[in-house]
Amino acid sequence: MHQPAIPHLAAADPDIAQLVEGEAARQFEKVRLIASENYVSTAVLEATGSVLTNKYSEGYAGKRYYEGQQFIDQVETLAIERAKAVFGVDHANVQPYSGSPANLAVYLALAAPGDTVMGMALPAGGHLTHGWSVSATGKWFRAVQYGVRKDTGRVDMDEVRDLARAERPKLIFCGGTAIPRTIDFPAFAEIAAEVGAVLVADIAHIAGLVAGGAHPSPVGHAQIISTTTHKTLRGPRGAMLMSDAEHAKALDKAVFPGLQGGPHNHTTAGIAVALAEAARPEFREYAAGVVANAKALAEALTARGFDLVSGGTDNHLILMDVTGKGTAGKPLAKALDRAGIELNYNTVPFDPRKPFDPSGLRLGTGAITTRGLGTEQMPQIAEWIDRTATAANDGDETAIATIAAEVKELLSAYPMPGWA
Ligand SMILES: Cc1ncc(COP(=O)(O)O)c(C=O)c1O
């Protein structure tokens, strides 16, 4: 049953209540390996489901365009102060609705349409909003893109330097959405300084690892840090922009009134709660556990013949090419979903296949670590993935159903926040 219970919703709208319960049960029964997802705590759920959603508060604490901010100002100020303490930054803005608008606010603050900007190409592991052609950021700016080396699967800092010297971008984005390796913030900072660019570290995926000391911090290297709050940081759907003192005003103006209206105060409260959780010693253990699980899973998958981009992982994320298993990303992701293992199909660098039917799978250990699974369970998960690949190739749905039952049985021993 969903926790907190939803009796009023069940009475007022049984259709939606039933769907919420269905989703909660699904999350309880599946090995959730989507690298951008997690389970928030019940405290975060309560904050995001609170009356704070009723309130409008355009502006910033002490300078609002609506009355009645006695409590909202305090909520937002707490979230800001906690973000500053957790990440060690001069400035934090907790209002961006999500990661994409947060990144758009960076462009609005520091660049003009047509300016040259630089980021990692989407097929190499970058995010759409780092200048990819179909995104507004690729349409409205002159985006140049770097990738990874074919032989190592890692960012080629020589390519980044050469491209930056040749193109002299205003902004350089580092970070991305399918990068299994540590981001070398000092090296990016050196290149940005040389060409006079502002370095933006998009730590959406690794924010929880940075907060928990399991990935180097971009603070002191990147002038601007963008992050979502809902991946390894384990907060509600939302985002934050952080910066040095110099860029604080421009970022705030870009978020409001530049791009957004009223902040989502219930989300801000949830972010504040998640940040308080991230400041606790247990969160350092969690972050270390996420990385340990990813490394153990990577090892077990490699031992079973899966081909991992870059040969492994330093963080929460694994990217692998499943061509060698006689299949492709999409059919295997769908078979795994039927087997109770949820992940996403993904392009791999230099993928000869199309983005909607690519060669790879992306996996992450943020959610299963929250659930309490440890390194001792990772070989079992790798075995299920391997067995599902064989079963799917053979069209053996009975074998897939057997795996789903085994998954459900294992997970029944691991409590899930949001479920009682
Ligand atoms: C690196 C990175 N930046 C930004 C975003 C965008 O976040 P959102 O989906 O909240 O707009 C994502 C989302 O996956 C991401 O991985």
The ligand as an ORCA input file, in Angstrom:
! r2SCAN-3c Opt
* xyz 0 1
  C      22.916     15.700    -17.147
  C      21.482     16.087    -17.208
  N      21.148     17.378    -17.250
  C      19.870     17.784    -17.308
  C      18.844     16.878    -17.322
  C      17.446     17.370    -17.488
  O      16.658     17.156    -16.410
  P      15.062     17.139    -16.524
  O      14.698     15.833    -17.139
  O      14.663     17.278    -15.106
  O      14.670     18.296    -17.371
  C      19.126     15.511    -17.243
  C      18.032     14.535    -17.239
  O      18.160     13.381    -17.441
  C      20.485     15.102    -17.207
  O      20.824     13.805    -17.189
*
